[in-house]
Amino acid sequence: MKKSYETLPSWTYTSEAFFELEKKNLFLNNWQLVCHISNIPNPGDYFTFNIFNERIVAIRNEDSKINVFHNVCSHRATKLLDGSSGNCGKRISCPYHAWSYDLSGNLKTVPHLEQFKDLDLEKNSLKPIEMEIFQGFIFAKIIPNSVPSVAEQFKPYIDEIKPYKFEELEPLGRVTMRPRNVNWKQVADNYVDAMHIPVAHPGLSGLVGNSYGVEVSNNDGFIHKMWGDLNKTRKNVISNDLYKKFLPKLEHLSEDKQMYWVYFRLWPNLAFDIYPDQMDFMQFIPINASTTMIREIPFALKDDRREMKAARYLNWRINRQVNAEDTELINWVQEGMETSGFESGALADSEVCLIDSAEKIRKAIPVATLHQEPDSKDILQINKDLLEEANKKAKVKKIF
């Protein structure tokens, strides 16, 4: 009998109690992007990243080594480095009581040290966070676990992305934060939803024709991939035509990638949009059950050609229209999730990324298998019971 697929129940897109479960089970135990190495090129350069109540900072030391720490003073929990980025000089100094740390996180100076009985400077150094640098991008993971490295997750596509020279990228601008009054899953679901492209995005659909495709990676589905070939354009739109006209040849890309747009989604909340002329990352940062902040920065290889500048502008113009169309769509869907007229919806076999996303969440948070919303005060215990039951079944299945 053919298996049927469906979306997560609507209550998981509106419940604050479910959102609390998502924090530890989906976000803090998975890799989060902090920045690119080009964002902190010099000793003392730092870049901050906040998610929920966690404060994170990536910093380059005197030996050019990059470390990631909790952005918290070990004395009284003060935030050490403010703003999204900057340079702290040779020391990280607390603005509250002037405790200072070197660029490797070691506690060096404590005013009135004689008043602290047996204070161990080494034990009061900054707390490191598990980190990884993948193709020039700096990732951090708050809760240590067995989740594979970013490199391992991207393994099926590493040969495809290497020609884009990620390590040599430079930021085209600053971090942009775009608020959306929807659950984070609306943004993430929409990103991997291919069926809406020909219906809701006439400009993008005209640009890539019928070439738009989606797939889930073959290593346990860690990566979702979408792509489109601009050589398959089926409709003339001025921005699209001019983009293809002005985009210069890229010597580092093969012929089949000169007019190729590809998108990768790293579970659960990171998207890489890769174009011949540039690449953008988008991070879907949940604020609460009904608010998401989209964090993004564009990057590109150094290229001062006038044609390239024109192509990058036209890329932005095309995608600005797509973003406007998507914003309206996800608002409508979020509104629908909050009505009594929708519980869950059917998914087509071809919607492989949406199916995979829903299954990942059900596995990580089993209470998401319930069609009816539990009482918020009981949701933690119900989820714990369902998780224990699932683990027992998995052990039995493994034995037999």
Secondary structure, 3 states (H helix, E strand, C coil): CCCCEECCCHHHHCCHHHHHHHHHHHHCCCCEEEEEHHHCCCCCEEEEEEECCEEEEEEECCCCCEEEEECCCCCCCCCCCCCCEEECCCCEECCCCCCEECCCCCEEECCCHHHCCCCCCHHHCCCECEEEEECCEEEEECCCCCCCCHHHHCHHHHHHHHHHCHHHCEECCCCEEEEECCCHHHHHHHHCCCCCHHHHCHHHHHHHCCCCEEEECCCCCCEEEEEEEHHHCCCCCHHHHHHHHHCCCCCCCCHHHCCEEEEEEECCCEEEEECCCCEEEEEEEEEECCEEEEEEEEEECCCCCHHHHHHHHHHHHHHHHHHHHHHHHHHHHHHHHCCCCCCCCEECCCCHHHHHHHHHHHHHCHHHHCCCCCCCCCHHHHHHHHHHHHHHHHHHHHHC
